[in-house]
């Protein structure tokens, strides 16, 4: 039971990390597009 609990926690951490990375990429792309259009 404890082993499954640790696996679920690690999976949640990986999911949260990927979610944060995708959000950062979206923000970066938005800033890049804004700079591109401004110039």
Protein Blocks (a to p, Z undefined) as FASTA:
>chain_A
ZZmmmmmmmmmmmmmmmmmmmmmmmmmmmmmmmmmmmZZ
